[in-house]
Amino acid sequence: MSTQRFFSVIIPTFNRKPFLEIAVDSVLGQTFSDFELIIIDDGSGDGTKELIESYSDSRIKYLYQKNHGVSHARNSALALAEGKYAAFLDSDDRWKKEKLEVTAKYIKNYPGIYIFHTEEIWYRKGKLLPQKKKHRKPTGHVYKKALDLCCISISTAAVNRDLFKKLGTFDENLQACEDYDFWLRAASKYEVKLIPQQLTIKDGGRCDQLSSSVWGLDRFRIIALEKMLSSGTLENGDYTATVKKFEKKCRIFASGCLKREKLELAEYYKNLPRKYSLLDKICG
């Protein structure tokens, strides 16, 4: 009988063969070996399949599918996963060799925690990028911090797979900000543990990245915030903070729509917060 792996490492990829090779090598070179590596090829046509076939490591699982987006790819991997914890890595990021070893130690020391994440190092166009104060990683009950920005980088995170049974998986209706949506759902109910070591390396500033290619990312954050407001699960303080963030995001996005002469869309987002603001006053 096979023993359950500790980690299921999940890498979704789409036409990123040169970066993917670096990411995969950073996983296979880990000092902690009790993992499976699940690579979901979301419709690549750049030789990704041939690259993965060149590896002989039995821990690798490879699945090719038609292009459905990153949420579908991650969910496909979760359906295949057998490890106790899912450790996510985007195909253009990489880990330091001790990432999984250190994470496993923290998991064993904090058995009641479902979500762990690490500090990270950022590069933009090959240059080291200093992190601002607002980007400091949070620990503990981080919901209000998660409202401001995606405060848990997906490539730093390891999540107990039981959490997905409780909360559901990544929202496949969101073209972007699917991680922001998931962390809001998770952080509203569960504590997060920060591992205060820079164990993840991110490379940004390229035009092929989703954040660079999709206009109006705030509209996806607005959807995620509205889902939280409609969930009926937020305590009063968290609800009020969510309303305020929702109002701000709607206001900013409506202004952007006006600049692009999308007048009907601007009017819609201008008026959208009203029902939640009224409810907030009643609840308050």
C-alpha positions in Angstrom: 0.0 0.0 0.0 1.4 3.4 -1.0 1.9 6.1 1.7 0.4 9.5 1.2 2.8 12.1 0.1 3.4 15.1 2.3 3.1 17.7 -0.5 1.4 17.9 -3.8 3.3 20.6 -5.6 1.0 22.2 -8.2 2.3 24.1 -11.3 -0.1 25.4 -13.9 1.5 26.5 -17.1 0.7 28.0 -20.5 3.4 28.6 -23.1 6.2 29.3 -20.6 8.7 26.5 -21.4 11.9 28.4 -20.6 10.5 29.6 -17.2 8.8 26.2 -16.5 12.1 24.4 -16.7 13.6 26.6 -14.0 10.5 26.2 -11.8 10.5 22.4 -12.2 14.2 22.2 -11.5 13.7 24.2 -8.3 11.1 21.7 -7.2 13.1 18.6 -8.0 16.1 20.0 -6.3 14.4 20.4 -3.0 16.1 19.1 0.2 12.7 17.6 1.2 11.8 14.8 -1.2 8.3 13.6 0.1 6.2 15.2 -2.7 4.5 14.6 -6.0 4.8 17.3 -8.7 1.6 17.9 -10.7 2.1 20.0 -13.9 -1.1 21.1 -15.7 -0.4 22.2 -19.2 -3.2 24.5 -20.1 -3.0 24.2 -23.8 0.7 25.1 -24.5 2.1 24.8 -28.0 5.7 25.6 -27.3 7.2 22.2 -26.6 6.1 22.1 -22.9 5.1 18.4 -23.3 8.4 17.4 -24.7 10.2 19.3 -21.9 8.3 17.4 -19.2 8.8 14.1 -21.0 12.6 14.6 -20.8 12.4 14.2 -17.0 12.6 10.7 -15.6 11.4 11.5 -12.1 8.6 9.2 -11.1 7.1 11.9 -8.8 6.0 14.0 -11.8 2.4 13.9 -13.0 1.7 15.7 -16.3 -1.7 16.5 -17.7 -2.4 18.4 -20.9 -5.8 20.1 -21.3 -7.3 22.6 -23.6 -6.8 26.2 -22.5 -9.3 27.0 -19.7 -7.4 29.5 -17.6 -5.3 29.2 -14.4 -8.2 28.5 -12.0 -9.3 25.5 -14.0 -5.7 24.3 -14.2 -5.2 24.5 -10.5 -8.5 22.8 -9.8 -7.6 20.0 -12.3 -4.4 19.6 -10.3 -6.2 19.5 -7.0 -8.5 16.8 -8.4 -5.4 14.7 -9.1 -3.6 15.5 -5.9 -2.9 12.9 -3.2 -0.6 14.9 -0.8 -1.8 16.2 2.5 -0.8 19.7 1.6 -1.0 21.5 -1.7 2.1 23.7 -2.4 1.5 26.1 -5.3 4.1 27.4 -7.7 3.5 29.5 -10.7 5.5 28.4 -13.8 7.5 31.7 -13.9 8.5 31.5 -10.2 11.0 29.3 -8.4 11.8 28.1 -4.9 15.0 28.0 -2.8 16.1 24.4 -2.3 15.0 24.4 1.4 11.5 25.7 0.8 9.5 22.5 1.3 11.8 21.3 4.2 11.2 24.5 6.2 7.5 24.6 5.4 7.1 20.9 6.5 8.8 21.8 9.9 6.4 24.7 10.4 3.4 22.5 9.5 4.5 19.9 12.1 5.0 22.6 14.7 1.6 24.2 14.1 -0.8 21.3 13.5 -3.9 23.4 13.9 -3.0 25.8 11.0 -4.3 25.1 7.5 -2.5 27.9 5.6 1.2 28.6 5.5 3.2 31.1 3.4 6.7 32.4 3.2 8.5 35.7 2.5 9.7 36.2 -1.1 12.2 37.9 -3.2 11.0 40.0 -6.2 12.8 40.6 -9.5 11.4 42.9 -12.2 13.0 42.7 -15.6 16.0 41.0 -14.0 16.6 43.7 -11.3 16.0 43.2 -7.6 12.8 45.0 -6.6 12.6 46.4 -3.0 9.3 45.6 -1.3 7.2 48.5 0.1 5.7 48.6 3.6 2.3 47.6 2.3 3.7 44.4 1.0 4.9 43.1 4.3 3.5 39.5 4.8 0.9 39.1 7.5 0.4 36.3 10.0 -2.6 35.3 12.2 -6.0 36.6 11.4 -5.3 38.5 8.2 -8.7 39.1 6.6 -8.6 42.9 6.8 -5.1 42.9 5.4 -6.3 40.6 2.6 -8.9 43.1 1.6 -6.2 45.7 0.6 -4.2 43.5 -1.7 -3.4 39.8 -2.4 -1.3 39.5 0.7 -0.5 35.8 0.3 1.4 35.2 -2.9 0.3 31.9 -4.4 3.8 30.6 -5.1 4.7 31.0 -1.4 1.6 29.1 -0.1 1.1 25.6 1.2 -2.5 24.7 2.1 -4.0 21.7 3.9 -6.1 20.0 1.2 -9.0 19.6 3.6 -9.5 23.3 3.3 -10.7 23.0 -0.3 -13.4 20.6 0.9 -14.6 23.2 3.4 -14.3 26.3 1.2 -14.4 25.1 -2.4 -11.6 25.5 -5.0 -10.6 28.5 -7.2 -13.4 30.4 -8.9 -13.2 29.5 -12.6 -15.5 32.3 -13.6 -12.8 34.8 -12.7 -10.4 35.7 -15.5 -8.0 37.1 -13.0 -7.6 37.7 -9.2 -8.8 34.2 -8.5 -6.2 34.0 -5.7 -7.4 37.2 -4.1 -10.9 35.7 -4.1 -9.7 32.4 -2.5 -7.6 34.1 0.2 -10.6 36.3 1.2 -12.7 33.2 1.6 -10.0 31.4 3.5 -8.8 34.3 5.7 -12.3 35.2 6.8 -12.5 31.8 8.6 -9.0 30.5 9.2 -5.7 31.7 10.7 -2.6 32.1 8.5 1.0 31.3 9.5 3.9 33.3 8.0 7.2 31.5 7.7 9.6 34.5 8.0 12.1 33.4 5.5 12.6 34.4 1.8 12.1 31.0 0.2 10.2 32.0 -3.0 11.7 34.0 -5.9 9.3 35.8 -8.2 10.1 37.3 -11.6 7.7 40.0 -12.8 7.3 42.9 -15.2 6.7 40.9 -18.4 3.9 41.5 -20.9 3.0 37.8 -20.9 1.8 37.9 -17.3 -1.9 38.0 -16.6 -1.8 41.2 -14.6 -0.2 42.9 -17.6 -2.6 41.6 -20.2 -6.0 42.0 -18.6 -7.7 45.5 -18.4 -9.5 46.6 -15.3 -8.3 44.0 -12.7 -10.4 45.8 -10.1 -13.6 44.5 -11.6 -12.6 41.0 -10.6 -11.7 42.1 -7.1 -15.1 43.8 -6.9 -16.7 40.4 -7.8 -14.7 38.8 -5.0 -15.7 41.4 -2.5 -19.3 41.2 -3.4 -19.2 37.5 -3.0 -18.0 38.0 0.6 -20.7 40.6 1.3 -23.4 38.3 0.0 -22.0 35.2 1.9 -23.7 36.0 5.2 -20.6 34.7 7.0 -18.8 37.9 7.9 -18.8 39.3 11.4 -19.8 42.9 11.8 -16.3 44.3 11.9 -15.1 42.4 8.9 -18.4 43.2 7.0 -17.9 46.9 7.6 -14.3 46.8 6.4 -15.4 44.9 3.3 -18.1 47.4 2.5 -15.5 50.3 2.7 -13.1 48.4 0.5 -15.9 47.5 -1.9 -17.0 51.2 -2.1 -13.5 52.3 -2.9 -12.9 49.7 -5.6 -16.2 50.5 -7.2 -15.4 54.2 -7.2 -12.0 53.7 -8.7 -13.3 51.4 -11.4 -16.2 53.7 -12.2 -13.7 56.5 -12.7 -11.7 54.4 -15.0 -14.8 53.5 -17.0 -15.6 57.2 -17.4 -12.1 57.9 -18.8 -12.7 55.2 -21.4 -16.2 56.6 -22.1 -17.9 53.4 -20.9 -20.7 55.4 -19.5 -23.2 52.7 -18.7 -20.6 50.6 -17.0 -19.4 53.6 -15.0 -23.0 54.3 -13.8 -23.5 50.7 -12.8 -20.3 50.5 -10.6 -21.1 54.0 -9.2 -24.4 52.7 -7.9 -23.4 49.1 -7.0 -22.3 49.7 -3.4 -25.6 51.3 -2.3 -27.4 48.2 -1.2 -24.4 47.0 0.9 -23.9 50.4 2.4 -27.5 50.5 3.6 -27.2 47.0 5.0 -24.0 48.0 6.8 -25.8 50.8 8.5 -28.6 48.5 9.6 -26.2 45.9 10.9 -24.0 48.5 12.6 
